[in-house]
């Protein structure tokens, strides 16, 4: 089970999350996209770092750039954590932090 750690997740910082259960996801990534649905950055598992059962802190802190290293424009973006094990979607445990998400989507704003 994947459990988010806070309601005000900041994708510019290292992410903290908890994995429970017996199996570690085979695949984990964070998709960042425009409100129109265009994926501008995918943070993949090798960037996130090694996973373990228990509390995890990612090795990666996103710098606000797209797939090509260009800074994203000011504005609202959406993000989603995708985790799979043996091809199946990894279950999520609901917490108080989930009030900040709608159907697994979080919102972030870039203002420079």
MODELLER restraints for C-alpha pairs under 7 A, 6 or more apart:
rsr = mdl.restraints
at = mdl.atoms
rsr.add(forms.Gaussian(group=physical.xy_distance, feature=features.Distance(at['CA:1:A'], at['CA:19:A']), mean=5.61, stdev=0.5))
rsr.add(forms.Gaussian(group=physical.xy_distance, feature=features.Distance(at['CA:1:A'], at['CA:20:A']), mean=4.98, stdev=0.5))
rsr.add(forms.Gaussian(group=physical.xy_distance, feature=features.Distance(at['CA:1:A'], at['CA:21:A']), mean=6.03, stdev=0.5))
rsr.add(forms.Gaussian(group=physical.xy_distance, feature=features.Distance(at['CA:1:A'], at['CA:90:A']), mean=6.38, stdev=0.5))
rsr.add(forms.Gaussian(group=physical.xy_distance, feature=features.Distance(at['CA:1:A'], at['CA:91:A']), mean=4.95, stdev=0.5))
rsr.add(forms.Gaussian(group=physical.xy_distance, feature=features.Distance(at['CA:1:A'], at['CA:92:A']), mean=5.17, stdev=0.5))
rsr.add(forms.Gaussian(group=physical.xy_distance, feature=features.Distance(at['CA:1:A'], at['CA:93:A']), mean=5.99, stdev=0.5))
rsr.add(forms.Gaussian(group=physical.xy_distance, feature=features.Distance(at['CA:2:A'], at['CA:18:A']), mean=5.97, stdev=0.5))
rsr.add(forms.Gaussian(group=physical.xy_distance, feature=features.Distance(at['CA:2:A'], at['CA:19:A']), mean=4.88, stdev=0.5))
rsr.add(forms.Gaussian(group=physical.xy_distance, feature=features.Distance(at['CA:2:A'], at['CA:20:A']), mean=6.62, stdev=0.5))
rsr.add(forms.Gaussian(group=physical.xy_distance, feature=features.Distance(at['CA:2:A'], at['CA:90:A']), mean=6.98, stdev=0.5))
rsr.add(forms.Gaussian(group=physical.xy_distance, feature=features.Distance(at['CA:2:A'], at['CA:91:A']), mean=6.24, stdev=0.5))
rsr.add(forms.Gaussian(group=physical.xy_distance, feature=features.Distance(at['CA:2:A'], at['CA:92:A']), mean=4.59, stdev=0.5))
rsr.add(forms.Gaussian(group=physical.xy_distance, feature=features.Distance(at['CA:2:A'], at['CA:93:A']), mean=5.97, stdev=0.5))
rsr.add(forms.Gaussian(group=physical.xy_distance, feature=features.Distance(at['CA:3:A'], at['CA:17:A']), mean=5.95, stdev=0.5))
rsr.add(forms.Gaussian(group=physical.xy_distance, feature=features.Distance(at['CA:3:A'], at['CA:18:A']), mean=5.16, stdev=0.5))
rsr.add(forms.Gaussian(group=physical.xy_distance, feature=features.Distance(at['CA:3:A'], at['CA:19:A']), mean=6.42, stdev=0.5))
rsr.add(forms.Gaussian(group=physical.xy_distance, feature=features.Distance(at['CA:3:A'], at['CA:92:A']), mean=5.82, stdev=0.5))
rsr.add(forms.Gaussian(group=physical.xy_distance, feature=features.Distance(at['CA:3:A'], at['CA:93:A']), mean=5.13, stdev=0.5))
rsr.add(forms.Gaussian(group=physical.xy_distance, feature=features.Distance(at['CA:3:A'], at['CA:94:A']), mean=6.87, stdev=0.5))
rsr.add(forms.Gaussian(group=physical.xy_distance, feature=features.Distance(at['CA:4:A'], at['CA:17:A']), mean=5.11, stdev=0.5))
rsr.add(forms.Gaussian(group=physical.xy_distance, feature=features.Distance(at['CA:4:A'], at['CA:18:A']), mean=6.70, stdev=0.5))
rsr.add(forms.Gaussian(group=physical.xy_distance, feature=features.Distance(at['CA:4:A'], at['CA:97:A']), mean=6.54, stdev=0.5))
rsr.add(forms.Gaussian(group=physical.xy_distance, feature=features.Distance(at['CA:5:A'], at['CA:16:A']), mean=6.10, stdev=0.5))
rsr.add(forms.Gaussian(group=physical.xy_distance, feature=features.Distance(at['CA:5:A'], at['CA:17:A']), mean=5.23, stdev=0.5))
rsr.add(forms.Gaussian(group=physical.xy_distance, feature=features.Distance(at['CA:5:A'], at['CA:97:A']), mean=6.59, stdev=0.5))
rsr.add(forms.Gaussian(group=physical.xy_distance, feature=features.Distance(at['CA:6:A'], at['CA:97:A']), mean=4.68, stdev=0.5))
rsr.add(forms.Gaussian(group=physical.xy_distance, feature=features.Distance(at['CA:7:A'], at['CA:96:A']), mean=6.87, stdev=0.5))
rsr.add(forms.Gaussian(group=physical.xy_distance, feature=features.Distance(at['CA:7:A'], at['CA:97:A']), mean=3.60, stdev=0.5))
rsr.add(forms.Gaussian(group=physical.xy_distance, feature=features.Distance(at['CA:7:A'], at['CA:98:A']), mean=6.29, stdev=0.5))
rsr.add(forms.Gaussian(group=physical.xy_distance, feature=features.Distance(at['CA:7:A'], at['CA:99:A']), mean=6.73, stdev=0.5))
rsr.add(forms.Gaussian(group=physical.xy_distance, feature=features.Distance(at['CA:7:A'], at['CA:100:A']), mean=5.40, stdev=0.5))
rsr.add(forms.Gaussian(group=physical.xy_distance, feature=features.Distance(at['CA:11:A'], at['CA:62:A']), mean=6.25, stdev=0.5))
rsr.add(forms.Gaussian(group=physical.xy_distance, feature=features.Distance(at['CA:12:A'], at['CA:61:A']), mean=5.48, stdev=0.5))
rsr.add(forms.Gaussian(group=physical.xy_distance, feature=features.Distance(at['CA:12:A'], at['CA:62:A']), mean=4.87, stdev=0.5))
rsr.add(forms.Gaussian(group=physical.xy_distance, feature=features.Distance(at['CA:12:A'], at['CA:63:A']), mean=6.07, stdev=0.5))
rsr.add(forms.Gaussian(group=physical.xy_distance, feature=features.Distance(at['CA:13:A'], at['CA:61:A']), mean=4.87, stdev=0.5))
rsr.add(forms.Gaussian(group=physical.xy_distance, feature=features.Distance(at['CA:13:A'], at['CA:62:A']), mean=6.78, stdev=0.5))
rsr.add(forms.Gaussian(group=physical.xy_distance, feature=features.Distance(at['CA:14:A'], at['CA:57:A']), mean=6.33, stdev=0.5))
rsr.add(forms.Gaussian(group=physical.xy_distance, feature=features.Distance(at['CA:14:A'], at['CA:58:A']), mean=5.27, stdev=0.5))
rsr.add(forms.Gaussian(group=physical.xy_distance, feature=features.Distance(at['CA:14:A'], at['CA:59:A']), mean=6.55, stdev=0.5))
rsr.add(forms.Gaussian(group=physical.xy_distance, feature=features.Distance(at['CA:14:A'], at['CA:60:A']), mean=5.85, stdev=0.5))
rsr.add(forms.Gaussian(group=physical.xy_distance, feature=features.Distance(at['CA:14:A'], at['CA:61:A']), mean=4.72, stdev=0.5))
rsr.add(forms.Gaussian(group=physical.xy_distance, feature=features.Distance(at['CA:15:A'], at['CA:57:A']), mean=5.62, stdev=0.5))
rsr.add(forms.Gaussian(group=physical.xy_distance, feature=features.Distance(at['CA:15:A'], at['CA:58:A']), mean=5.35, stdev=0.5))
rsr.add(forms.Gaussian(group=physical.xy_distance, feature=features.Distance(at['CA:16:A'], at['CA:56:A']), mean=5.62, stdev=0.5))
rsr.add(forms.Gaussian(group=physical.xy_distance, feature=features.Distance(at['CA:16:A'], at['CA:57:A']), mean=4.58, stdev=0.5))
rsr.add(forms.Gaussian(group=physical.xy_distance, feature=features.Distance(at['CA:16:A'], at['CA:58:A']), mean=6.65, stdev=0.5))
rsr.add(forms.Gaussian(group=physical.xy_distance, feature=features.Distance(at['CA:17:A'], at['CA:55:A']), mean=5.80, stdev=0.5))
rsr.add(forms.Gaussian(group=physical.xy_distance, feature=features.Distance(at['CA:17:A'], at['CA:56:A']), mean=5.43, stdev=0.5))
rsr.add(forms.Gaussian(group=physical.xy_distance, feature=features.Distance(at['CA:17:A'], at['CA:57:A']), mean=6.76, stdev=0.5))
rsr.add(forms.Gaussian(group=physical.xy_distance, feature=features.Distance(at['CA:18:A'], at['CA:54:A']), mean=5.26, stdev=0.5))
rsr.add(forms.Gaussian(group=physical.xy_distance, feature=features.Distance(at['CA:18:A'], at['CA:55:A']), mean=4.31, stdev=0.5))
rsr.add(forms.Gaussian(group=physical.xy_distance, feature=features.Distance(at['CA:18:A'], at['CA:56:A']), mean=5.90, stdev=0.5))
rsr.add(forms.Gaussian(group=physical.xy_distance, feature=features.Distance(at['CA:19:A'], at['CA:53:A']), mean=4.96, stdev=0.5))
rsr.add(forms.Gaussian(group=physical.xy_distance, feature=features.Distance(at['CA:19:A'], at['CA:54:A']), mean=5.12, stdev=0.5))
rsr.add(forms.Gaussian(group=physical.xy_distance, feature=features.Distance(at['CA:19:A'], at['CA:55:A']), mean=6.48, stdev=0.5))
rsr.add(forms.Gaussian(group=physical.xy_distance, feature=features.Distance(at['CA:20:A'], at['CA:53:A']), mean=5.59, stdev=0.5))
rsr.add(forms.Gaussian(group=physical.xy_distance, feature=features.Distance(at['CA:20:A'], at['CA:54:A']), mean=6.04, stdev=0.5))
rsr.add(forms.Gaussian(group=physical.xy_distance, feature=features.Distance(at['CA:24:A'], at['CA:51:A']), mean=6.83, stdev=0.5))
rsr.add(forms.Gaussian(group=physical.xy_distance, feature=features.Distance(at['CA:24:A'], at['CA:52:A']), mean=6.40, stdev=0.5))
rsr.add(forms.Gaussian(group=physical.xy_distance, feature=features.Distance(at['CA:24:A'], at['CA:53:A']), mean=6.63, stdev=0.5))
rsr.add(forms.Gaussian(group=physical.xy_distance, feature=features.Distance(at['CA:25:A'], at['CA:83:A']), mean=6.07, stdev=0.5))
rsr.add(forms.Gaussian(group=physical.xy_distance, feature=features.Distance(at['CA:25:A'], at['CA:84:A']), mean=5.31, stdev=0.5))
rsr.add(forms.Gaussian(group=physical.xy_distance, feature=features.Distance(at['CA:25:A'], at['CA:85:A']), mean=4.53, stdev=0.5))
rsr.add(forms.Gaussian(group=physical.xy_distance, feature=features.Distance(at['CA:25:A'], at['CA:90:A']), mean=6.98, stdev=0.5))
rsr.add(forms.Gaussian(group=physical.xy_distance, feature=features.Distance(at['CA:26:A'], at['CA:84:A']), mean=5.94, stdev=0.5))
rsr.add(forms.Gaussian(group=physical.xy_distance, feature=features.Distance(at['CA:26:A'], at['CA:85:A']), mean=4.91, stdev=0.5))
rsr.add(forms.Gaussian(group=physical.xy_distance, feature=features.Distance(at['CA:26:A'], at['CA:86:A']), mean=6.64, stdev=0.5))
rsr.add(forms.Gaussian(group=physical.xy_distance, feature=features.Distance(at['CA:27:A'], at['CA:45:A']), mean=6.58, stdev=0.5))
rsr.add(forms.Gaussian(group=physical.xy_distance, feature=features.Distance(at['CA:27:A'], at['CA:83:A']), mean=5.57, stdev=0.5))
rsr.add(forms.Gaussian(group=physical.xy_distance, feature=features.Distance(at['CA:27:A'], at['CA:84:A']), mean=5.20, stdev=0.5))
rsr.add(forms.Gaussian(group=physical.xy_distance, feature=features.Distance(at['CA:27:A'], at['CA:85:A']), mean=6.68, stdev=0.5))
rsr.add(forms.Gaussian(group=physical.xy_distance, feature=features.Distance(at['CA:28:A'], at['CA:44:A']), mean=6.49, stdev=0.5))
rsr.add(forms.Gaussian(group=physical.xy_distance, feature=features.Distance(at['CA:28:A'], at['CA:45:A']), mean=5.19, stdev=0.5))
rsr.add(forms.Gaussian(group=physical.xy_distance, feature=features.Distance(at['CA:28:A'], at['CA:82:A']), mean=5.57, stdev=0.5))
rsr.add(forms.Gaussian(group=physical.xy_distance, feature=features.Distance(at['CA:28:A'], at['CA:83:A']), mean=4.32, stdev=0.5))
rsr.add(forms.Gaussian(group=physical.xy_distance, feature=features.Distance(at['CA:28:A'], at['CA:84:A']), mean=6.54, stdev=0.5))
rsr.add(forms.Gaussian(group=physical.xy_distance, feature=features.Distance(at['CA:29:A'], at['CA:42:A']), mean=6.69, stdev=0.5))
rsr.add(forms.Gaussian(group=physical.xy_distance, feature=features.Distance(at['CA:29:A'], at['CA:43:A']), mean=5.44, stdev=0.5))
rsr.add(forms.Gaussian(group=physical.xy_distance, feature=features.Distance(at['CA:29:A'], at['CA:44:A']), mean=4.45, stdev=0.5))
rsr.add(forms.Gaussian(group=physical.xy_distance, feature=features.Distance(at['CA:29:A'], at['CA:45:A']), mean=5.54, stdev=0.5))
rsr.add(forms.Gaussian(group=physical.xy_distance, feature=features.Distance(at['CA:29:A'], at['CA:81:A']), mean=5.87, stdev=0.5))
rsr.add(forms.Gaussian(group=physical.xy_distance, feature=features.Distance(at['CA:29:A'], at['CA:82:A']), mean=5.33, stdev=0.5))
rsr.add(forms.Gaussian(group=physical.xy_distance, feature=features.Distance(at['CA:29:A'], at['CA:83:A']), mean=6.62, stdev=0.5))
rsr.add(forms.Gaussian(group=physical.xy_distance, feature=features.Distance(at['CA:30:A'], at['CA:42:A']), mean=5.68, stdev=0.5))
rsr.add(forms.Gaussian(group=physical.xy_distance, feature=features.Distance(at['CA:30:A'], at['CA:43:A']), mean=5.02, stdev=0.5))
rsr.add(forms.Gaussian(group=physical.xy_distance, feature=features.Distance(at['CA:30:A'], at['CA:44:A']), mean=6.62, stdev=0.5))
rsr.add(forms.Gaussian(group=physical.xy_distance, feature=features.Distance(at['CA:30:A'], at['CA:79:A']), mean=6.75, stdev=0.5))
rsr.add(forms.Gaussian(group=physical.xy_distance, feature=features.Distance(at['CA:30:A'], at['CA:80:A']), mean=5.60, stdev=0.5))
rsr.add(forms.Gaussian(group=physical.xy_distance, feature=features.Distance(at['CA:30:A'], at['CA:81:A']), mean=4.49, stdev=0.5))
rsr.add(forms.Gaussian(group=physical.xy_distance, feature=features.Distance(at['CA:30:A'], at['CA:82:A']), mean=6.16, stdev=0.5))
rsr.add(forms.Gaussian(group=physical.xy_distance, feature=features.Distance(at['CA:31:A'], at['CA:39:A']), mean=6.69, stdev=0.5))
rsr.add(forms.Gaussian(group=physical.xy_distance, feature=features.Distance(at['CA:31:A'], at['CA:41:A']), mean=6.07, stdev=0.5))
rsr.add(forms.Gaussian(group=physical.xy_distance, feature=features.Distance(at['CA:31:A'], at['CA:42:A']), mean=4.59, stdev=0.5))
rsr.add(forms.Gaussian(group=physical.xy_distance, feature=features.Distance(at['CA:31:A'], at['CA:43:A']), mean=6.45, stdev=0.5))
rsr.add(forms.Gaussian(group=physical.xy_distance, feature=features.Distance(at['CA:31:A'], at['CA:79:A']), mean=5.36, stdev=0.5))
rsr.add(forms.Gaussian(group=physical.xy_distance, feature=features.Distance(at['CA:31:A'], at['CA:80:A']), mean=5.31, stdev=0.5))
rsr.add(forms.Gaussian(group=physical.xy_distance, feature=features.Distance(at['CA:31:A'], at['CA:81:A']), mean=6.53, stdev=0.5))
rsr.add(forms.Gaussian(group=physical.xy_distance, feature=features.Distance(at['CA:32:A'], at['CA:39:A']), mean=5.84, stdev=0.5))
rsr.add(forms.Gaussian(group=physical.xy_distance, feature=features.Distance(at['CA:32:A'], at['CA:40:A']), mean=5.89, stdev=0.5))
rsr.add(forms.Gaussian(group=physical.xy_distance, feature=features.Distance(at['CA:32:A'], at['CA:41:A']), mean=5.15, stdev=0.5))
rsr.add(forms.Gaussian(group=physical.xy_distance, feature=features.Distance(at['CA:32:A'], at['CA:42:A']), mean=6.21, stdev=0.5))
rsr.add(forms.Gaussian(group=physical.xy_distance, feature=features.Distance(at['CA:32:A'], at['CA:77:A']), mean=6.79, stdev=0.5))
rsr.add(forms.Gaussian(group=physical.xy_distance, feature=features.Distance(at['CA:32:A'], at['CA:78:A']), mean=5.73, stdev=0.5))
rsr.add(forms.Gaussian(group=physical.xy_distance, feature=features.Distance(at['CA:32:A'], at['CA:79:A']), mean=4.38, stdev=0.5))
rsr.add(forms.Gaussian(group=physical.xy_distance, feature=features.Distance(at['CA:32:A'], at['CA:80:A']), mean=6.80, stdev=0.5))
rsr.add(forms.Gaussian(group=physical.xy_distance, feature=features.Distance(at['CA:33:A'], at['CA:39:A']), mean=4.11, stdev=0.5))
rsr.add(forms.Gaussian(group=physical.xy_distance, feature=features.Distance(at['CA:33:A'], at['CA:40:A']), mean=5.13, stdev=0.5))
rsr.add(forms.Gaussian(group=physical.xy_distance, feature=features.Distance(at['CA:33:A'], at['CA:41:A']), mean=6.82, stdev=0.5))
rsr.add(forms.Gaussian(group=physical.xy_distance, feature=features.Distance(at['CA:33:A'], at['CA:77:A']), mean=5.68, stdev=0.5))
rsr.add(forms.Gaussian(group=physical.xy_distance, feature=features.Distance(at['CA:33:A'], at['CA:78:A']), mean=5.31, stdev=0.5))
rsr.add(forms.Gaussian(group=physical.xy_distance, feature=features.Distance(at['CA:33:A'], at['CA:79:A']), mean=6.24, stdev=0.5))
rsr.add(forms.Gaussian(group=physical.xy_distance, feature=features.Distance(at['CA:34:A'], at['CA:40:A']), mean=6.99, stdev=0.5))
rsr.add(forms.Gaussian(group=physical.xy_distance, feature=features.Distance(at['CA:34:A'], at['CA:77:A']), mean=4.85, stdev=0.5))
rsr.add(forms.Gaussian(group=physical.xy_distance, feature=features.Distance(at['CA:34:A'], at['CA:78:A']), mean=6.20, stdev=0.5))
rsr.add(forms.Gaussian(group=physical.xy_distance, feature=features.Distance(at['CA:35:A'], at['CA:76:A']), mean=6.92, stdev=0.5))
rsr.add(forms.Gaussian(group=physical.xy_distance, feature=features.Distance(at['CA:35:A'], at['CA:77:A']), mean=5.75, stdev=0.5))
rsr.add(forms.Gaussian(group=physical.xy_distance, feature=features.Distance(at['CA:35:A'], at['CA:78:A']), mean=6.29, stdev=0.5))
rsr.add(forms.Gaussian(group=physical.xy_distance, feature=features.Distance(at['CA:40:A'], at['CA:66:A']), mean=5.14, stdev=0.5))
rsr.add(forms.Gaussian(group=physical.xy_distance, feature=features.Distance(at['CA:40:A'], at['CA:67:A']), mean=6.15, stdev=0.5))
rsr.add(forms.Gaussian(group=physical.xy_distance, feature=features.Distance(at['CA:41:A'], at['CA:66:A']), mean=4.96, stdev=0.5))
rsr.add(forms.Gaussian(group=physical.xy_distance, feature=features.Distance(at['CA:41:A'], at['CA:67:A']), mean=4.99, stdev=0.5))
rsr.add(forms.Gaussian(group=physical.xy_distance, feature=features.Distance(at['CA:47:A'], at['CA:59:A']), mean=6.95, stdev=0.5))
rsr.add(forms.Gaussian(group=physical.xy_distance, feature=features.Distance(at['CA:47:A'], at['CA:60:A']), mean=5.80, stdev=0.5))
rsr.add(forms.Gaussian(group=physical.xy_distance, feature=features.Distance(at['CA:48:A'], at['CA:58:A']), mean=4.98, stdev=0.5))
rsr.add(forms.Gaussian(group=physical.xy_distance, feature=features.Distance(at['CA:48:A'], at['CA:59:A']), mean=5.61, stdev=0.5))
rsr.add(forms.Gaussian(group=physical.xy_distance, feature=features.Distance(at['CA:48:A'], at['CA:60:A']), mean=5.43, stdev=0.5))
rsr.add(forms.Gaussian(group=physical.xy_distance, feature=features.Distance(at['CA:49:A'], at['CA:58:A']), mean=5.86, stdev=0.5))
rsr.add(forms.Gaussian(group=physical.xy_distance, feature=features.Distance(at['CA:49:A'], at['CA:59:A']), mean=5.44, stdev=0.5))
rsr.add(forms.Gaussian(group=physical.xy_distance, feature=features.Distance(at['CA:64:A'], at['CA:71:A']), mean=5.86, stdev=0.5))
rsr.add(forms.Gaussian(group=physical.xy_distance, feature=features.Distance(at['CA:64:A'], at['CA:72:A']), mean=6.08, stdev=0.5))
rsr.add(forms.Gaussian(group=physical.xy_distance, feature=features.Distance(at['CA:65:A'], at['CA:71:A']), mean=4.21, stdev=0.5))
rsr.add(forms.Gaussian(group=physical.xy_distance, feature=features.Distance(at['CA:65:A'], at['CA:72:A']), mean=5.37, stdev=0.5))
rsr.add(forms.Gaussian(group=physical.xy_distance, feature=features.Distance(at['CA:66:A'], at['CA:72:A']), mean=6.21, stdev=0.5))
rsr.add(forms.Gaussian(group=physical.xy_distance, feature=features.Distance(at['CA:74:A'], at['CA:110:A']), mean=4.77, stdev=0.5))
rsr.add(forms.Gaussian(group=physical.xy_distance, feature=features.Distance(at['CA:74:A'], at['CA:111:A']), mean=5.05, stdev=0.5))
rsr.add(forms.Gaussian(group=physical.xy_distance, feature=features.Distance(at['CA:74:A'], at['CA:112:A']), mean=6.69, stdev=0.5))
rsr.add(forms.Gaussian(group=physical.xy_distance, feature=features.Distance(at['CA:75:A'], at['CA:109:A']), mean=5.56, stdev=0.5))
rsr.add(forms.Gaussian(group=physical.xy_distance, feature=features.Distance(at['CA:75:A'], at['CA:110:A']), mean=5.28, stdev=0.5))
rsr.add(forms.Gaussian(group=physical.xy_distance, feature=features.Distance(at['CA:75:A'], at['CA:111:A']), mean=6.79, stdev=0.5))
rsr.add(forms.Gaussian(group=physical.xy_distance, feature=features.Distance(at['CA:76:A'], at['CA:107:A']), mean=7.00, stdev=0.5))
rsr.add(forms.Gaussian(group=physical.xy_distance, feature=features.Distance(at['CA:76:A'], at['CA:108:A']), mean=5.79, stdev=0.5))
rsr.add(forms.Gaussian(group=physical.xy_distance, feature=features.Distance(at['CA:76:A'], at['CA:109:A']), mean=4.48, stdev=0.5))
rsr.add(forms.Gaussian(group=physical.xy_distance, feature=features.Distance(at['CA:76:A'], at['CA:110:A']), mean=6.48, stdev=0.5))
rsr.add(forms.Gaussian(group=physical.xy_distance, feature=features.Distance(at['CA:77:A'], at['CA:107:A']), mean=5.90, stdev=0.5))
rsr.add(forms.Gaussian(group=physical.xy_distance, feature=features.Distance(at['CA:77:A'], at['CA:108:A']), mean=5.27, stdev=0.5))
rsr.add(forms.Gaussian(group=physical.xy_distance, feature=features.Distance(at['CA:77:A'], at['CA:109:A']), mean=6.14, stdev=0.5))
rsr.add(forms.Gaussian(group=physical.xy_distance, feature=features.Distance(at['CA:78:A'], at['CA:105:A']), mean=6.39, stdev=0.5))
rsr.add(forms.Gaussian(group=physical.xy_distance, feature=features.Distance(at['CA:78:A'], at['CA:106:A']), mean=5.64, stdev=0.5))
rsr.add(forms.Gaussian(group=physical.xy_distance, feature=features.Distance(at['CA:78:A'], at['CA:107:A']), mean=4.58, stdev=0.5))
rsr.add(forms.Gaussian(group=physical.xy_distance, feature=features.Distance(at['CA:78:A'], at['CA:108:A']), mean=6.07, stdev=0.5))
rsr.add(forms.Gaussian(group=physical.xy_distance, feature=features.Distance(at['CA:79:A'], at['CA:105:A']), mean=5.67, stdev=0.5))
rsr.add(forms.Gaussian(group=physical.xy_distance, feature=features.Distance(at['CA:79:A'], at['CA:106:A']), mean=5.18, stdev=0.5))
rsr.add(forms.Gaussian(group=physical.xy_distance, feature=features.Distance(at['CA:79:A'], at['CA:107:A']), mean=6.24, stdev=0.5))
rsr.add(forms.Gaussian(group=physical.xy_distance, feature=features.Distance(at['CA:80:A'], at['CA:104:A']), mean=6.17, stdev=0.5))
rsr.add(forms.Gaussian(group=physical.xy_distance, feature=features.Distance(at['CA:80:A'], at['CA:105:A']), mean=4.99, stdev=0.5))
rsr.add(forms.Gaussian(group=physical.xy_distance, feature=features.Distance(at['CA:80:A'], at['CA:106:A']), mean=6.24, stdev=0.5))
rsr.add(forms.Gaussian(group=physical.xy_distance, feature=features.Distance(at['CA:83:A'], at['CA:89:A']), mean=6.12, stdev=0.5))
rsr.add(forms.Gaussian(group=physical.xy_distance, feature=features.Distance(at['CA:83:A'], at['CA:90:A']), mean=5.26, stdev=0.5))
rsr.add(forms.Gaussian(group=physical.xy_distance, feature=features.Distance(at['CA:84:A'], at['CA:90:A']), mean=4.84, stdev=0.5))
rsr.add(forms.Gaussian(group=physical.xy_distance, feature=features.Distance(at['CA:100:A'], at['CA:106:A']), mean=6.63, stdev=0.5))
